[in-house]
């Protein structure tokens, strides 16, 4: 577990952009099962690729005509139970931090694993997500 004062700015980076921070497994279940339309679920992390690529890319992706109805996030290494619960919905993909999942009516329709994030740029991540939004968020 990381100290709360260390990770709070990393959490704030997404919550200030409209993401709901999920800290309990029941919150994860509720947001995935009860969202009509699309949900973007981000597994946040303290790693450099989350700071340099993932969080900026996710925020850039939201500057789009088509975008998810609901935004949620869990923090790997901090909110362990909530993160583990979210990962159950990501199957068959293995656990990955950071990662980005797009759900439509509770079903996983698009997923970016760490290896898609750490080798890319924020702009590449944003473009990938915008293409998924065009397909699933209308």
C-alpha positions as CSV (number, residue, x, y, z in Angstrom):
1,X,0.0,0.0,0.0
2,X,1.2,3.5,-0.9
3,X,0.7,6.4,1.5
4,X,-2.5,8.3,0.8
5,X,-0.7,11.6,0.5
6,X,1.5,10.1,-2.3
7,X,-1.4,8.8,-4.4
8,X,-4.0,11.6,-3.8
9,X,-2.6,13.8,-6.6
10,X,-2.7,10.8,-9.0
11,X,-6.3,10.1,-8.0
12,X,-7.2,13.8,-8.3
13,X,-5.8,13.8,-11.9
14,X,-8.7,11.7,-13.0
15,X,-11.4,12.7,-10.5
16,X,-10.9,16.4,-11.5
17,X,-11.7,15.2,-15.1
18,X,-15.0,13.7,-14.0
19,X,-14.1,10.2,-13.0
20,X,-15.7,8.6,-9.9
21,X,-13.1,7.1,-7.6
22,X,-14.3,3.6,-6.6
23,X,-12.8,2.2,-3.4
24,X,-15.1,-0.7,-2.6
25,X,-16.0,-3.9,-4.6
26,X,-19.7,-3.1,-4.2
27,X,-19.1,0.3,-5.9
28,X,-17.4,-1.4,-8.8
29,X,-20.3,-3.9,-9.2
30,X,-22.9,-1.1,-9.0
31,X,-21.3,1.1,-11.6
32,X,-20.7,-1.7,-14.1
33,X,-24.1,-3.4,-13.6
34,X,-26.2,-0.2,-13.4
35,X,-24.7,1.9,-16.2
36,X,-26.9,2.2,-19.2
37,X,-24.9,3.0,-22.3
38,X,-21.1,3.2,-21.9
39,X,-18.7,3.3,-19.0
40,X,-15.0,4.0,-19.2
41,X,-13.2,2.2,-16.3
42,X,-9.6,3.1,-15.7
43,X,-7.2,1.2,-13.5
44,X,-4.9,3.9,-12.3
45,X,-1.3,3.3,-11.1
46,X,1.7,5.0,-9.6
47,X,3.9,4.0,-12.5
48,X,5.5,6.4,-15.0
49,X,3.4,5.2,-17.9
50,X,0.2,6.0,-16.0
51,X,1.5,9.5,-15.4
52,X,3.1,10.2,-18.8
53,X,0.8,8.3,-21.1
54,X,-2.4,6.9,-19.6
55,X,-3.9,9.7,-17.6
56,X,-3.1,12.4,-20.2
57,X,-4.3,10.1,-23.0
58,X,-7.6,9.3,-21.2
59,X,-8.3,13.0,-20.5
60,X,-7.5,13.9,-24.2
61,X,-9.8,11.2,-25.4
62,X,-12.8,12.9,-23.7
63,X,-12.4,15.9,-26.0
64,X,-14.7,14.1,-28.5
65,X,-18.2,14.3,-29.8
66,X,-18.7,10.6,-28.9
67,X,-17.7,9.7,-25.4
68,X,-18.7,7.4,-22.5
69,X,-21.8,8.2,-20.4
70,X,-20.0,7.4,-17.2
71,X,-16.4,7.5,-16.0
72,X,-15.0,5.3,-13.2
73,X,-11.6,4.5,-11.8
74,X,-9.9,2.2,-9.3
75,X,-6.3,2.5,-8.1
76,X,-4.1,-0.5,-8.2
77,X,-1.9,-1.0,-5.2
78,X,-4.1,1.3,-3.1
79,X,-7.7,0.1,-3.4
80,X,-6.9,-3.5,-3.8
81,X,-10.3,-5.1,-3.3
82,X,-12.0,-2.6,-5.7
83,X,-9.3,-3.2,-8.3
84,X,-9.6,-7.0,-8.0
85,X,-13.3,-6.7,-8.4
86,X,-13.0,-4.6,-11.5
87,X,-10.5,-7.1,-13.0
88,X,-13.1,-9.8,-12.7
89,X,-15.1,-7.9,-15.4
90,X,-12.0,-7.6,-17.6
91,X,-11.6,-11.3,-18.2
92,X,-10.2,-12.9,-20.3
93,X,-7.6,-10.2,-20.0
94,X,-5.0,-10.8,-17.3
95,X,-4.5,-8.2,-14.5
96,X,-2.7,-5.2,-15.8
97,X,-1.9,-1.8,-14.3
98,X,-2.6,0.6,-15.7
99,X,-5.3,-0.4,-18.0
100,X,-8.5,1.0,-19.6
101,X,-11.8,-0.8,-20.2
102,X,-14.8,0.4,-22.1
103,X,-18.1,-1.2,-21.3
104,X,-21.4,-1.0,-23.1
105,X,-24.5,-2.0,-21.1
106,X,-22.3,-3.9,-18.7
107,X,-20.3,-5.8,-21.3
108,X,-16.6,-5.3,-22.0
109,X,-16.2,-4.0,-25.6
110,X,-12.7,-2.5,-25.7
111,X,-9.6,-3.0,-23.5
112,X,-6.1,-1.5,-23.4
113,X,-3.6,-3.4,-21.4
114,X,-0.3,-2.0,-19.9
115,X,1.7,-3.1,-23.0
116,X,-0.6,-0.9,-25.2
117,X,-0.1,2.0,-22.8
118,X,3.6,1.9,-21.9
119,X,4.8,1.8,-25.5
120,X,2.5,4.5,-26.8
121,X,2.1,8.2,-26.3
122,X,-0.8,10.1,-24.7
123,X,-2.0,11.1,-28.2
124,X,-2.0,7.5,-29.4
125,X,-4.0,6.3,-26.4
126,X,-6.5,9.2,-27.0
127,X,-6.9,8.3,-30.6
128,X,-7.4,4.6,-29.9
129,X,-10.1,5.4,-27.3
130,X,-11.8,8.0,-29.6
131,X,-12.1,5.3,-32.3
132,X,-13.7,3.0,-29.7
133,X,-16.0,5.8,-28.6
134,X,-17.1,6.3,-32.2
135,X,-18.0,2.6,-32.5
136,X,-19.7,2.1,-29.1
137,X,-20.8,5.5,-27.6
138,X,-23.5,6.4,-30.1
